[in-house]
């Protein structure tokens, strides 16, 4: 019987370099022309063993780029979580302190500002121990801060800080108070300004108490 050609039921050779099939189309797998993966995206251990067979230390000290990026991201996430947790614990601790102070009759702890927020010779306003009590924080020197209630002890007008003159000035009746001590130095006021007790914690200034004085 004469040869009638290849059996059509036989498997198709997918290669394109088989003799007699050069130049034919439609016979190569689709992945043949796919772009090769980026070498920097391939994770290969030096001993060529699979990743699950590598020692633990190699997971923390990778030698290839993708794993190194993974470790950097993991360390960053650890740092972010730890920082967030520390901040949350700090806020909870301040809340617990304030709750204890309220129930024990002590004034609350309240952050006023960062040391970096106020220049030498400048002043900023805040309220303490509640929102109805305006106060002033003054930075006298690099490391010296004072804070007083802003209500004049004469008729409760708001005093104005004048660090260059070394005083708090009351525009209502020309009253003046020493800026370091809050003691009246001129005008009708007879009692010193209410002193706010400060506590510096790192770079932050906190109000932690109120000192009412009569002289």
C-alpha positions, 0 to 999 in steps of 0.5 A: 500500500502506498504511503499516504503521508503522516497519520493525521491522528498522531500528536502535533509537534509543537516545536518550530525548528523541527526539520520540515516545519520551519516557518510554519505558524500556529504550531508553537505554544503561546508562552514561547513568545511571552516576555521573559521574567525580570531577573530581579523578580526571581528569588533563587537561593545560592544553593538552588534549594527551594525556599521552604528548605532554606534555613531561617537565617536566610529569610532574615538576611536575603541575598537577592533583590525581591526578598530584600525588598520584602524584608524592608517592607516587613521591618517598616510595617513592624516599626509602624505598628510599634510606633502606633502601639506606643502612641496608643499606650501613651494616650491611654496612660494619660487618659487613666491619669486624668480619670484618676485625677478627676476622681481624686480631686486632682487637676488633669494632665494636658499637653500644651505644645512641643518645645519646637512650637514656641520660640524664645520670647514668644507666648501661646494660649491654651485652656486649663484645667477646663475649656473655660479657663484661658492660660498663657505659656511663655518661653523665657529662655531656651530651657525656661517656660512659665504659664499663668492663667490669663484672667487679671486678678482685678476684674478678670480682663485678659492680660497680654504677654509682653516678654520684652518688657518682662510683664503681663499687661492688663489693658482694662485698668493698666495693671501689670504682673511680673512675667516670671512670677505672675506677681502684680507690679503696677495698677489695681491688681492685688493678687498674683496670677494663677500659676499653671504647674508645668512638666516637660516630657521629652520635647513636649510641655504638659500642664499638670496642676494649678496653683492659686496664690494670694500673695 
